[in-house]
Amino acid sequence: MTPRRPEGAGAFPEPVESPAPKPPSRGPLYAALDLGTNSCRMLIAEPRGNQFRVVDSFSKSVQLGAGLEMSGRLSRASIGRTIQALRVCQQKLKRHKVERMRLVATEACRRADNGDAFMERVRRETGLKLDVISPLEEAQLAVVSCAPLVNRNTDQLLVVDIGGGSTELVWIDLRGVPHSDRPRAIMRLHGGFHTVEDQVPRARVVDWISVPLGVATLRDQFQDVEDDAARFALMSWFFEENLAEFAPYKREQTREGFQIVGTSGTVTTVAASHLGLRRYDRNRVDGLQMNSDEIDAVIRSYLALGPIGRRRDPRIGLDRQALIMSGAAILQALLRCWPTDRLSVADRGLREGMLYALMSADGVLTDGNAR
């Protein structure tokens, strides 16, 4: 299922409310909202065959988790910014008369001492009821959203979702699935990572992990390190240390038949830099394949620019420049463990996974092969 977006949706670096929503569709509308540590994002879509068409979207950097590492609480300023963004989402849901929706919050709300009080305030002031989902469900949704990018010749797959407050990794063995059915086998995992005993060829989840370090929380760990290169190196090695409990960590991995699918602002920004884009183009970025050497060249160019140069670089953008090096440190650590000639860039995430799961449960999607 490849989500189709209206022109301009998912714009770089941080799209705000879409300027002119299309008239409401005649079909049923579904919504998915993802409130993360750094951003608040929502999609409203209608089913179209075995895919869906986005009719409205919203994305805003709210920095909900700012200061969380130090205080253990969501700050008053962060809460205020987030509630303002959620009011915009509520207005869009009302305008489009959306009845089927899934609204979730992730790592910042899981960790904050005042997370429950914040959820109640959101419900009271906006009328929106958000569910704080588990790291497992977050990983499942990320996997489902990336299914269309899985190559039919992939035997071993690593799906990586680099968030603001955590990073989810899922290792999947596809050798028992016919080549033509591999993307669809990934989609079947929206019901869980457990093994089902039946006659349908299924993808096998070897292991998964949720590392409580994302672009915002990893950056906050090393803010006191002044040297730019030293801070980057420390972040990268510190993240790798947190992979020690991940079963495939010490596995020797050949590049043949191995694919990484990465979904995050970090991965799409690195891809845009690799392509030399001065204006983000989702059609060129989503599904792009890069190898380890190409990604390393982009990361080295970021280090050469330094903090001032990165702030001025239009390929990175003002909203992303403060977080790009912590995200790049995570990406470098992963590629140090598992070099690849096939890292597929996914401009998609939890929202797409939630939409697919909702529509699949309602039976409004027709069966069909993912690309």
VEXDOTOR-368640 format. One line per 10 residues: number of its first residue (from 1); for each residue x, y, z of N, C-alpha, C. Coordinates in steps of 0.2 Angstrom, whole numbers, always signed. Atoms other than C-alpha are relative to their C-alpha. Layout:
BEGIN
NUM	X/Y/Z/X/Y/Z/X/Y/Z  ...
# end
This chain:
BEGIN
1	+4/-6/+0/+0/+0/+0/+4/+6/+0  -4/-6/+0/+9/+16/-6/-5/+6/+1  +5/-5/-1/+0/+31/+1/+1/+6/-5  -1/-5/+5/-3/+45/-11/-2/+7/+3  +1/-7/-3/-2/+63/-5/-2/+5/-5  +1/-6/+4/-8/+79/-12/+6/+4/-2  -5/-4/+1/+4/+91/-20/+2/+4/+6  -3/-5/-5/+15/+99/-7/-1/-3/+7  +0/+3/-7/+10/+87/+8/+7/-3/+1  -6/+3/-2/+25/+81/+18/+6/+5/-3
11	-5/-5/+3/+35/+97/+12/+5/+0/+5  -6/-1/-4/+52/+100/+19/+1/+7/+1  -1/+5/-5/+57/+104/+32/-5/-2/+4  +5/+2/-4/+42/+105/+42/-7/+4/-2  +6/-3/+3/+25/+108/+33/-5/+2/+6  +5/-2/-5/+12/+117/+43/-7/-1/-3  +7/+2/+3/-7/+117/+40/+0/+1/-7  +1/-1/+7/-11/+114/+22/-4/+6/-2  +3/-6/+1/-16/+130/+14/-7/+0/-3  +6/+0/+3/-31/+125/+4/-3/-8/+0
21	+2/+7/+0/-39/+108/+9/-5/-1/-5  +5/+2/+5/-49/+99/-4/-7/-1/+3  +6/+1/-2/-67/+97/-3/-1/-7/+3  +1/+6/-3/-73/+83/+8/-2/-6/-5  +1/+6/+5/-73/+66/-1/-7/-3/+1  +6/+4/-2/-89/+56/-3/+1/-6/+3  -1/+6/-3/-81/+41/+3/+2/+1/+8  -2/-1/-7/-77/+37/+22/+7/+3/+1  -6/-3/-1/-63/+47/+29/+3/-3/+6  -3/+2/-6/-50/+41/+41/+6/+5/+2
31	-6/-4/-3/-37/+50/+52/+4/-4/+4  -5/+3/-4/-21/+46/+60/+4/+6/+3  -4/-5/-3/-12/+57/+72/+6/-3/+5  -6/+3/-3/+6/+54/+79/+3/+6/+4  -3/-5/-4/+11/+65/+94/+7/-3/+3  -7/+3/-2/+30/+62/+96/+3/+5/+5  -4/-4/-5/+43/+69/+107/+2/+7/-3  -2/-7/+3/+47/+83/+94/-5/+3/-5  +5/-3/+5/+33/+84/+81/-7/-3/+2  +7/+2/+0/+14/+83/+80/-2/-1/-7
41	+2/+1/+7/+8/+75/+63/-7/-3/+0  +7/+4/+2/-9/+70/+56/-1/+0/-7  +2/+1/+7/-15/+63/+40/-8/-1/+0  +7/+2/+2/-34/+62/+34/+0/-2/-7  -1/+4/+7/-36/+50/+20/-7/-4/-1  +5/+4/+2/-49/+40/+10/+3/-6/-3  -2/+6/+3/-47/+22/+5/-1/+0/-8  +0/+0/+7/-43/+20/-14/+3/-7/-2  -2/+6/+2/-42/+2/-20/+4/-4/+6  -4/+2/-5/-27/-6/-10/+4/+5/+3
51	-4/-6/-2/-20/+11/-6/-5/+5/+4  +4/-5/-2/-26/+27/+1/+2/+7/-2  -2/-7/+2/-27/+45/-4/-1/+5/+5  +0/-5/-5/-22/+59/+8/-4/+6/-2  +4/-6/+1/-35/+73/+8/+2/+6/+4  -2/-6/-4/-28/+84/+21/+6/-3/+5  -6/+2/-4/-12/+84/+32/+2/+6/+5  -2/-5/-5/-4/+93/+47/+7/-2/+3  -7/+2/-4/+14/+93/+54/+3/+7/+3  -2/-6/-4/+21/+105/+67/+6/-3/+5
61	-5/+2/-5/+37/+104/+77/-2/+4/+7  +2/-2/-7/+31/+106/+95/+5/-1/+6  -5/+1/-5/+46/+100/+104/-3/-2/+7  +3/+2/-6/+35/+92/+117/+5/-3/+6  -5/+3/-5/+50/+83/+125/+6/+4/+2  -6/-5/-2/+61/+99/+127/+1/+0/+8  -1/-1/-7/+69/+98/+144/-2/-7/+4  +2/+6/-3/+62/+80/+148/+6/-4/+3  -6/+4/-2/+79/+72/+150/+2/+3/+7  -3/-3/-6/+84/+84/+164/-6/+0/+6
71	+5/-1/-5/+67/+87/+173/-5/-6/+1  +5/+5/-1/+57/+71/+170/-7/+2/-1  +7/-3/+1/+42/+82/+166/-1/+3/-7  +1/-4/+6/+34/+90/+151/-1/+7/+2  +0/-7/-3/+37/+109/+153/-7/+3/-2  +6/-4/+1/+23/+122/+153/+0/+2/-7  +0/-3/+7/+29/+130/+137/-1/-6/-5  +1/+5/+5/+30/+113/+128/-7/-2/-1  +7/+2/+0/+12/+108/+133/-4/+6/-3  +4/-5/+4/+6/+125/+127/+1/+0/-7
81	-1/+1/+7/+14/+123/+110/-4/-6/-3  +3/+6/+3/+7/+106/+108/-8/+0/+0  +7/-1/-1/-11/+110/+114/-2/+4/-6  +2/-4/+5/-11/+124/+101/+0/-4/-7  +0/+4/+6/-6/+112/+87/-6/-5/+0  +6/+5/+0/-19/+99/+93/-7/+3/-1  +7/-3/+1/-33/+112/+92/+0/+1/-8  +0/+0/+8/-28/+114/+73/-2/-7/-2  +2/+7/+3/-30/+95/+71/-7/-1/+2  +7/+1/-1/-46/+95/+80/-5/+4/-5
91	+4/-4/+5/-53/+109/+68/+0/-4/-6  +0/+3/+7/-48/+99/+53/-4/-7/+1  +4/+6/-1/-56/+83/+60/-7/+2/+0  +7/-2/+0/-72/+92/+63/-2/+3/-7  +1/-3/+7/-71/+101/+46/-2/-6/-5  +0/+6/+5/-69/+84/+37/-5/-5/+2  +5/+4/-3/-82/+76/+48/+3/-8/+0  -3/+7/-1/-70/+61/+52/-3/-3/+6  +3/+4/-5/-78/+48/+62/+5/-6/+2  -5/+5/-1/-64/+34/+61/+7/+3/+0
101	-6/-3/-1/-48/+39/+68/+4/-3/+6  -4/+2/-6/-33/+34/+79/+5/+5/+1  -4/-6/-2/-24/+47/+89/+5/-3/+5  -4/+4/-5/-8/+41/+98/+6/+5/+2  -6/-3/-2/+6/+48/+108/+6/-5/+2  -5/+5/+0/+23/+40/+110/+5/+2/+6  -5/+1/-5/+40/+41/+120/-1/+6/+5  +0/-5/-5/+38/+58/+128/-5/-1/+5  +6/+1/-5/+21/+54/+136/+1/-6/+4  -1/+6/-4/+27/+37/+141/+5/+1/+6
111	-6/-1/-5/+42/+44/+151/-2/+5/+5  +1/-6/-4/+35/+60/+158/-4/-1/+6  +3/+1/-6/+30/+60/+176/-7/+3/+0  +7/-3/+1/+15/+72/+171/-3/-2/-6  +3/+2/+7/+11/+62/+155/-8/-1/+1  +7/+1/-1/-6/+57/+162/-4/+6/+1  +4/-6/-1/-11/+74/+168/+0/+4/-7  +0/-4/+6/-6/+81/+151/-5/-3/-5  +5/+3/+4/-17/+68/+142/-7/+2/+2  +7/-2/-3/-32/+73/+153/-1/+8/-2
121	+0/-7/+2/-28/+92/+149/-2/+0/-8  +1/+0/+7/-28/+88/+130/-7/-2/-1  +7/+2/+1/-45/+79/+132/-5/+6/+2  +4/-5/-3/-52/+93/+142/+0/+6/-5  -1/-7/+3/-46/+108/+131/-1/-1/-8  +1/+1/+8/-47/+100/+113/-6/-5/-1  +4/+6/+1/-59/+85/+115/+3/-6/-3  -4/+5/+3/-46/+74/+108/+2/-5/+5  -2/+5/-5/-43/+57/+117/+6/-4/-4  -6/+4/+3/-25/+51/+113/+2/-6/+4
131	-2/+6/-3/-19/+34/+117/+8/+0/+0  -7/+1/-1/-1/+32/+124/+2/-7/-2  -1/+7/+2/+5/+17/+114/+7/-3/+2  -6/+4/-2/+18/+4/+119/+6/+1/-5  -5/+1/+5/+35/+3/+111/-1/-5/-5  +1/+6/+5/+30/-14/+103/-5/+3/-5  +4/-2/+5/+15/-6/+94/+3/+5/-4  -3/-5/+4/+25/+9/+89/+5/-4/-6  -4/+4/+4/+37/-4/+81/-4/-3/-6  +4/+4/+5/+23/-14/+72/-3/+5/-5
141	+2/-5/+4/+16/+2/+65/+5/+3/-5  -6/-2/+4/+33/+8/+58/+1/-6/-5  -1/+5/+5/+35/-9/+50/-5/-1/-6  +6/+0/+5/+18/-9/+41/+1/+5/-5  +0/-6/+5/+20/+8/+34/+6/-1/-5  -6/+1/+5/+37/+3/+26/-1/-6/-5  +0/+6/+4/+31/-13/+18/+0/+1/-7  -1/-1/+7/+29/-6/+1/+7/+1/-3  -7/-2/+2/+47/-2/+0/+5/-6/+1  -4/+6/-1/+53/-20/+4/+1/-3/-7
151	-2/+3/+6/+62/-27/-11/-1/-8/+0  +2/+7/+0/+56/-44/-17/+6/-5/+1  -6/+4/+0/+74/-51/-17/+3/+0/+7  -3/-1/-7/+77/-46/+2/-2/-6/+4  +1/+6/-4/+80/-61/+13/+0/+2/+7  -1/-3/-7/+85/-51/+29/-2/+7/+0  +3/-7/+0/+76/-35/+33/+1/+3/+7  +0/-4/-6/+80/-22/+46/-4/+7/-1  +4/-6/+0/+67/-8/+49/+2/+4/+5  -3/-5/-5/+73/+7/+58/-5/+6/+0
161	+4/-6/-1/+61/+21/+65/+4/+4/+5  -4/-4/-4/+72/+35/+72/-5/+6/+2  +5/-5/-2/+60/+46/+82/+3/+5/+4  -3/-5/-4/+62/+61/+94/+3/-3/+6  -2/+3/-7/+63/+51/+110/+2/-7/+0  -2/+7/+0/+66/+33/+105/+1/-2/-7  -1/+3/+7/+72/+22/+90/-2/-7/+1  +3/+7/+0/+63/+6/+86/+4/-4/-6  -4/+4/+5/+73/-8/+76/-4/-7/+0  +3/+6/+0/+64/-23/+70/+4/-4/-6
171	-4/+5/+4/+74/-38/+62/-5/-5/-3  +5/+5/+3/+64/-49/+50/+3/-4/-5  -2/+5/+5/+68/-65/+41/-5/-2/-5  +5/+1/+6/+59/-67/+24/+2/-6/-4  -3/+5/+4/+68/-82/+18/-6/-6/-1  +5/+5/+1/+52/-93/+21/-6/+2/-4  +5/-3/+3/+41/-82/+11/+2/+1/-8  -1/+0/+8/+39/-83/-9/+2/+8/-1  -3/-6/+2/+48/-68/-17/-6/+5/-1  +5/-4/+2/+32/-61/-24/-5/+2/+5
181	+4/-1/-6/+23/-61/-7/+3/+4/+5  -3/-3/-5/+36/-53/+3/-2/+7/+3  +2/-6/-2/+30/-35/+4/-7/-1/+4  +7/+1/-3/+12/-41/+8/+1/-4/+7  -1/+4/-7/+19/-53/+22/+2/+5/+5  -2/-5/-5/+27/-38/+30/-7/+4/+3  +7/-4/-2/+9/-29/+30/-4/-5/+5  +4/+4/-4/+2/-44/+39/+2/+0/+7  -3/-1/-7/+13/-40/+54/-4/+5/+4  +3/-5/-4/+1/-26/+59/-4/-3/+6
191	+4/+3/-6/-8/-39/+70/+4/-2/+5  -5/+2/-6/+8/-43/+80/+6/-3/-3  -6/+3/+2/+25/-50/+79/+1/-7/+2  -1/+7/-2/+21/-67/+86/-1/-4/-6  +0/+4/+6/+22/-82/+75/-7/-4/+0  +7/+3/+0/+5/-89/+69/+1/-7/-4  -1/+7/+3/+4/-108/+65/-6/-1/-5  +5/+2/+5/-6/-109/+48/+4/-1/-6  -3/+2/+6/-3/-112/+30/+3/+6/-4  -2/-6/+3/+1/-94/+25/+7/+1/+1
201	-7/-2/-1/+19/-90/+22/+1/+7/+4  -1/-6/-4/+24/-77/+35/+7/+2/+1  -6/-2/-2/+38/-66/+39/+1/-1/+7  -2/+2/-7/+47/-71/+55/+4/+6/+3  -3/-5/-4/+52/-57/+67/+5/-3/+4  -5/+3/-3/+69/-62/+73/+1/+3/+7  +0/-4/-6/+70/-48/+86/-2/+7/-1  +1/-7/+0/+65/-31/+90/+2/+4/+6  -3/-4/-6/+71/-17/+102/-3/+7/-1  +2/-7/+0/+65/+0/+107/+5/+3/+4
211	-5/-4/-4/+80/+11/+112/-2/+6/+2  +3/-6/-2/+75/+25/+123/+5/+6/-2  -4/-6/+2/+86/+37/+113/-2/+2/-7  +1/-2/+7/+80/+47/+98/+4/+7/-1  -4/-6/+2/+86/+63/+90/+0/+6/+5  +0/-5/-5/+80/+74/+104/+3/-2/+7  -3/+2/-6/+85/+64/+119/+7/-2/+0  -7/+2/+1/+102/+58/+112/+3/+7/+0  -3/-7/+0/+106/+77/+109/+0/+2/+7  +0/-2/-6/+101/+81/+126/+5/-3/+5
221	-5/+4/-5/+113/+68/+134/+7/+3/-1  -7/-2/+2/+128/+77/+126/+0/+7/-1  +0/-7/+1/+124/+95/+126/+5/+4/+3  -6/-3/-4/+138/+99/+138/+7/-1/-4  -6/+1/+4/+151/+93/+125/+0/+6/-5  +0/-6/+4/+157/+109/+116/+3/-2/-7  -3/+2/+7/+167/+101/+102/-5/-4/-4  +5/+3/+5/+156/+97/+87/+2/-7/-2  -2/+6/+2/+166/+82/+81/+0/-5/+6  +0/+4/-6/+168/+75/+98/-7/-2/+3
231	+7/+2/-2/+150/+76/+103/-3/-5/-5  +3/+5/+5/+145/+67/+87/+3/-7/+1  -3/+6/-1/+157/+53/+90/-3/-3/+6  +3/+3/-6/+151/+51/+108/-7/-2/-1  +7/+2/+1/+133/+51/+103/-1/-7/-4  +1/+6/+4/+136/+37/+90/+2/-6/+3  -2/+5/-4/+146/+26/+101/-5/-2/+6  +4/+1/-5/+134/+28/+115/-7/-3/-2  +6/+4/+3/+119/+23/+104/+2/-7/-1  -1/+7/+2/+128/+8/+98/+1/-5/+7
241	+0/+3/-6/+131/+3/+116/-7/-3/+2  +7/+2/-1/+112/+2/+118/-3/-5/-4  +2/+6/+4/+111/-11/+105/+2/-7/+2  -3/+6/-2/+120/-24/+114/-5/-6/+2  +5/+5/-1/+104/-33/+119/-4/-2/-6  +4/+2/+7/+97/-34/+101/+4/-6/-3  -2/+7/+2/+99/-52/+96/+5/+0/-6  -5/+1/+6/+107/-49/+78/+6/+5/+1  -5/-5/+0/+119/-36/+85/+7/-3/-2  -6/+3/+1/+134/-48/+84/+0/-4/-6
251	+1/+5/+6/+128/-57/+68/+4/+3/-6  -4/-2/+6/+140/-56/+53/-6/+0/-5  +5/-1/+5/+129/-49/+39/+3/+2/-6  -3/-1/+6/+133/-50/+21/-5/+5/-3  +4/-5/+3/+126/-36/+10/-5/-3/-5  +5/+3/+5/+118/-48/-3/-6/-2/+4  +6/+3/-2/+100/-51/+1/-2/+4/+7  +2/-4/-6/+100/-38/+16/-2/+7/-2  +3/-7/+1/+90/-22/+16/-2/+3/+7  +2/-4/-6/+88/-8/+29/-6/+5/-3
261	+5/-6/+1/+72/+3/+28/+0/+5/+5  -1/-5/-5/+74/+19/+37/-6/+5/-1  +6/-5/+0/+59/+30/+42/+2/+5/+5  -1/-5/-5/+63/+47/+50/+1/+6/-4  -2/-6/+3/+66/+65/+47/+8/+0/-2  -7/+1/+2/+85/+61/+48/+1/-3/-6  -1/+4/+6/+84/+48/+34/-2/+4/-6  +2/-4/+5/+74/+59/+23/+4/+6/-2  -4/-6/+1/+85/+74/+26/+7/-2/-3  -6/+3/+3/+101/+64/+22/-1/-1/-7
271	+1/+2/+7/+93/+58/+6/-1/+7/-4  +1/-6/+4/+88/+76/+1/+7/+3/-1  -6/-2/+1/+106/+81/+4/+4/-4/-5  -4/+4/+5/+113/+67/-6/-2/+2/-7  +2/-2/+6/+102/+72/-20/+1/+7/-2  -2/-7/+1/+107/+90/-18/-6/+5/-1  +6/-4/+0/+89/+96/-16/+0/+6/+4  +0/-6/-4/+87/+114/-11/-8/+1/+2  +7/+0/-2/+68/+111/-10/-2/-7/+0  +2/+7/-1/+61/+95/-3/-5/-3/-5
281	+4/+3/+5/+53/+83/-16/-1/-7/+3  +2/+7/-2/+44/+68/-8/+1/-5/-5  +1/+5/+6/+42/+59/-25/+7/-2/-1  -6/+2/+2/+61/+59/-27/+4/-3/+6  -3/+2/-6/+65/+55/-9/-3/-7/+3  +4/+6/-2/+52/+41/-4/+2/-6/-4  -2/+5/+4/+59/+25/-10/+7/+0/-2  -6/-1/+2/+76/+31/-14/+5/-5/+4  -5/+5/-3/+90/+18/-11/+7/+3/+0  -7/-2/-1/+107/+23/-4/+4/-5/+3
291	-4/+5/-3/+122/+13/+1/+4/+3/+6  -4/-3/-6/+133/+15/+17/+5/+5/-2  -6/-5/+1/+147/+25/+8/-4/+6/-2  +4/-7/+1/+134/+38/+1/-2/+3/+6  +2/-3/-6/+127/+40/+18/+5/+3/+4  -6/-3/-4/+144/+42/+26/+2/+6/-3  -3/-6/+3/+149/+55/+13/-5/+6/+2  +5/-6/-3/+133/+66/+18/+2/+2/+7  -1/-1/-7/+137/+64/+36/+7/+4/+1  -6/-3/-1/+155/+69/+34/-1/+7/-3
301	+1/-6/+2/+149/+84/+24/-3/+5/+5  +3/-3/-6/+138/+89/+39/+5/+2/+5  -5/-1/-5/+153/+88/+51/+4/+6/-3  -4/-6/+3/+163/+99/+39/-3/+6/+0  +4/-6/-1/+150/+112/+39/+0/+3/+7  +0/-3/-7/+150/+114/+58/-7/+2/+1  +7/-3/-2/+135/+121/+68/-2/+6/-4  +2/-6/+3/+135/+138/+59/-2/-2/-8  +1/+2/+7/+136/+130/+41/-6/-4/+0  +6/+4/+1/+122/+117/+45/-6/+5/+1
311	+5/-4/-1/+111/+131/+51/-2/+4/-7  +1/-4/+6/+113/+140/+34/-1/-4/-6  +1/+5/+6/+112/+124/+23/-8/-1/-1  +7/+1/+2/+95/+124/+14/-2/-7/+0  +1/+8/+1/+96/+105/+12/-2/-2/+7  +2/+3/-7/+94/+103/+31/-6/+4/+3  +6/-3/-2/+82/+117/+35/+1/+3/+8  -1/-3/-7/+81/+128/+51/-3/-5/+5  +3/+4/-5/+69/+116/+60/+4/-6/+1  -3/+6/-1/+80/+101/+57/+7/+0/+2
321	-8/-1/-1/+98/+108/+60/+2/-2/+7  -2/+2/-7/+97/+106/+79/+0/-7/+1  +1/+7/-2/+93/+88/+78/+4/-5/-5  -3/+4/+5/+102/+82/+62/+6/-4/+2  -6/+4/-2/+118/+77/+70/-1/-6/+5  +1/+5/-5/+111/+67/+84/-4/-6/-4  +3/+5/+5/+100/+58/+70/+6/-4/-4  -6/+2/+5/+116/+56/+59/+4/-5/+5  -4/+5/-4/+125/+48/+74/-3/-7/+1  +4/+6/+0/+111/+35/+76/+1/-4/-6
331	-1/+4/+7/+112/+31/+57/+7/-2/-1  -7/+2/+0/+131/+30/+58/+1/-6/+4  -1/+6/-4/+130/+18/+72/-3/-6/-3  +3/+5/+3/+118/+7/+63/+4/-3/-6  -4/+3/+6/+128/+6/+47/+7/-2/+2  -6/+3/-2/+144/+3/+57/-1/-8/+2  +2/+7/-2/+135/-13/+63/-2/-4/-6  +3/+4/+6/+126/-18/+47/+1/+4/-6  -1/-4/+6/+134/-10/+31/-5/-3/-5  +5/+2/+5/+122/-11/+16/+0/+4/-6
341	+1/-3/+7/+120/-7/-2/-7/+2/-1  +8/-2/+1/+101/-5/+0/-3/+3/+7  +4/-3/-5/+95/+7/+13/-5/+4/-4  +6/-3/+3/+78/+12/+7/-3/+6/+5  +2/-5/-3/+72/+29/+12/-7/+0/+0  +8/+0/-1/+54/+30/+19/-2/+6/+2  +3/-6/-2/+45/+46/+19/-7/-2/+3  +6/+3/-3/+31/+38/+30/+2/-3/+7  -1/+2/-7/+29/+32/+47/-6/-3/+4  +6/+2/-4/+16/+29/+61/-7/+1/-3
351	+7/-2/+3/+2/+38/+53/-2/-4/-6  +1/+4/+6/+3/+28/+37/-2/-7/+3  +1/+6/-3/+4/+12/+48/-7/+0/+3  +7/+0/-3/-12/+17/+58/-5/+0/-5  +6/+0/+6/-22/+21/+42/-1/-6/-3  +1/+6/+3/-18/+5/+35/-3/-5/+4  +3/+5/-5/-22/-5/+51/-8/+2/+1  +7/-2/+0/-39/+5/+52/-4/-3/-6  +4/+2/+6/-44/+2/+34/+0/-7/-1  +0/+7/+1/-39/-16/+34/-5/-3/+5
361	+5/+2/-5/-49/-19/+50/-7/+1/-2  +7/-2/+2/-64/-11/+42/-2/-4/-7  +1/+3/+6/-62/-21/+26/-1/+4/-6  +2/-5/+6/-62/-6/+14/+6/+0/-5  -6/+0/+4/-45/-10/+6/-1/-6/-4  +0/+6/+4/-45/-22/-9/+7/-3/+0  -7/+3/-1/-31/-35/-9/+4/+2/-6  -4/-2/+5/-17/-31/-20/+8/+0/+2  -7/+0/-1/+2/-32/-22/+3/+6/+2  -4/-6/-1/+13/-19/-14/+5/+1/-5
371	-6/+0/+5/+26/-12/-26/+6/-2/+3
# end
